[in-house]
Amino acid sequence: MRSICLAIACSFVGLAAAPANAAIMMTTSEVSAFASDASGASASQNYISSTFPTPPGTMLNATDGASHSNNGIDWSASGGQTILGLTVDHQRTGQLNSIAETDQNNVNFTALDNEPYELSGFYSATDAGAAGRLYLEVRLFDSTASTELFRNVQNSTATLNESFILGASGGDQGNISNGSPTGNLIAGHHYALFSEYLSQASPDADSGAVASGNLTLTIGVAVPEPASTFYLLACGLPLLILSTRRRTFPICA
């Protein structure tokens, strides 16, 4: 009896600890951060890697004076889903053409399975005074089929505290929306993901701005824990303890 309980408990532990398999193979990628306070200097940093998943806490930061582009890169697989995540933290001065920018320059990967995908994200500014320029562009391209699956561009220069939702119709200077942010990846096809997040003092100088945003490409369908692994462990361990204790008592006639 004890050996059976041990086997059951160990199988539950193994289930909880089993690693998730990614639905993609990362081939090449480049993420760039750029910042300028428009005083004549600038700062840039690049993340070039095919490593998947990314190490926890992967950051890409560029700072020039009071302007910065700070970014978190989180590519991971968990619960049946593969996630390519990017978070954006921008700040710029109000000097004409000061910039905080983040680019994902063709993050290239190959789909290993036929899986659904969903793109989501936003980009929002808080202006210290007059509105500046806020720009968002995201594209997903099937390189094998030479097909643009999704493209969304939102551009504003005169809207105070502008806020973009990916796939929506924001932008006082233009909006382009093609394809769909949801669809299906095809096993063996090569894909390229591109995004640009930009805050700029343009067309005029202003009082500066901060902006934040994120972009998430989710691949696959979440798989719930079967009746909760931890619940099963909680039920199984008392049986194991009980069976062990029973073995310690003598059998009376």
N, C-alpha and C positions, 0 to 999 in steps of 0.2 A: 504493500500500500504506500509506504513512504517513497519507494522508488518511482511509483507512478506519479505521485504528487510532485516529486522533484522534476520529473520529465515535463509535466505540464507547466510548472512555474518557469522552468528554463526556456520552454518554447515561447512563453509570453514575453520574457525578457528579450529573447532573440528577435521577436517581432517588433518590440518597441525600439530596438537598437538598429534594425535593418536600415542600411543606407538607401536613399532615394536615387533612382536612376534619372539622369537628365534626358530630355526629349530631343536635345540638340547636341551638336559638336561645334564648339567655337573654333573658327579658323583664323581670322585676323580681326583686330579691332583697334580703334584709336579714339580716345576721348580727350578733348582739349579744353583747357580753361584759360581765359584771357581777361586781363583787367588793365585799365588805364585811367589815370586821373587827369589826362590831357595836359600834363605839364611838360611833356616832351619825352617822358619815359613810359614804359609799359612792362607788364609781366605776363608770362605764359608758362603753362605746364602741360605735359602730355602724358597720358596713360596708354601705353601700347602693350597689348598682351593677348594671348589666346588661352590664358588660364581660366578654367571653369571648374568649380565655382571660384569667385573672387575671395581672397582672405577676408575674414571679418574686419570691419572698420576701414575698408579701403577708401581713401580720400584723395581728391585731386584739387589742390588749392593754388590760386594765383592772387597775389596782392601787390598793388601799386599805390602807395600813399593811402588815401582813404577809400580807394576803390578795391573791391575784391570779388572773386568768383570762387566760392567754396562748394565742393560737390562730393557726394557720397555715391559710390558705385557698389551695387549689390546684385550679383548674379548668382543664383542659387537654385536648388531643386529640393522640394519638400512636399510631402502629402500628395504625390501624383502630379504636381505642377512644377514647371520650370519657369523661373521668373528672372527677367532682365530689368533691374530697377536702377533709376538714377534720381537723386535728389539734388536740388539746386538752391543755393543761397547767394544772392547777389546784392552788392551795394556799390553805388557810384557817387561821385561828386556831381555838382551842378555845372562844372566848367564845360563849355561847349565841346561836344564830341567825347566826353568821358564815357567809358564803356565798362560793363561787366557782361561777360559772354561765356557760354558753354556750348560746345559742339560735340555730338557723337558722330564721328566721321566714318560712316559705313561700318557699323558693327556687323561683321559677316559671320554667318553660321550655317550649318547644314542640318536639316530636319532628319532625325533618325526614325521617326514614326509619323503616321498620319494623325495629326492632333489639331484640335481647335485652338485659336489664339484670340486674345483680346488686348487692344491697346487702350490705355487710359492715362490721363495726366491733366495738369493745369499749370498756369503761370500767372502770378498776381503781383502787382506793384503797389507800393505805398509811397506816394510822392510827398516830398517835404514842402513843395510849393506848387508851381505850375507843372502841368503834365509834360513828360518827356516821351521818348519813343519806347515802345514795348513790342517785341517781335517773337513769335513762336512758329516754328516749322517742324513737322514730323513727317517722315516718309518710311514706308515699308515696301521693299521691292523684291519680287521673285526673279532672281538673276538667271535661273535655269530657263524659265518661260519668258524672260524679258517682259515682265508684266508688273506694272505699278499697282500694288494691292491697295495702298492707302496713301493719301497726301492731304495734309491740312496746313494751311498758312494763315496766320492772323497777325495783322500789323496795325498799330495805332500810334498816333503822334499827338493827339489833342484830347484824349480822354483821361480825366483825373482818376487816379487809383484804378487803372484798367485791370481787368481780370479775364483771363482766357480759360475756357474749358476745352480740352482736346475734342475736336470733331464738331464744336459749336460754331456759330456764325459771328464771333466777335471780330473787332478790327474796324476802326474808322477810316483806315487808309487802304483797306483791301482784305479780302478773305477768299481763299481757295480751298475747296473741299472736294476731293475725288476718292472714289472707292469707299471701303467700309473699314472701321476700326476693329471689326470682328470677321472671322473667316476660318479657313482651315489650311494648315501647312501640309505639304505633300512630302512623304518620306523620300529622301535622296535629293530633294531640291535644295539649292543654295539661295540664301536670303541675305538682304542687306537692310539694316535699320539705321536711319539717319535722323538726327534732331538738332535744332539750334534754338537756344534761349538767349535773348539779347535785351539788355536795358541800356539806353544811350541818351545822353543829353543832346537831343536833336529834335527839330531843326534849329532850336535856340538854346542858349544857356538857361539853366533853371536852378532850383535850390537843392538838387540831388534827390535820390530815391533808393529804396531797398526793394528787392523782389525775391520771391520764393516760388518754387515749383517742383514738380516731379514728373517722371515718365515711367510707366510700367508696361512691359510686354509680358503677358501671362500666357503660357502655353500649357495645354492639357486641362484636365478636369480634376478638381480636388477630390481625394479619396478619403472619406471619413474613417476614423478608427473603428474597427469592428467591435461594437458594444463597449468600446473604450478598453484599451489594453490595461490601463491602470485599474479599472473596475474589476477586470478578471483577475488581475494580480491580487487585489484586495480580497477577493473571494477565495482564491486558491491558497494563499499563504496560511490562513487560519486552519484549513484542512491539513496542511503539511505539519503545522505545529501540533494539532490534535493527534494525528497519527503517530507522531514521534513520542508524545507523552504517554499514549496508550501502551507503547512497547516497554515503558519503564516499570509498569505495575506487574506483580506476579499474578499468575492465573490460579485461582482458588477452586478447589473441588466443590 
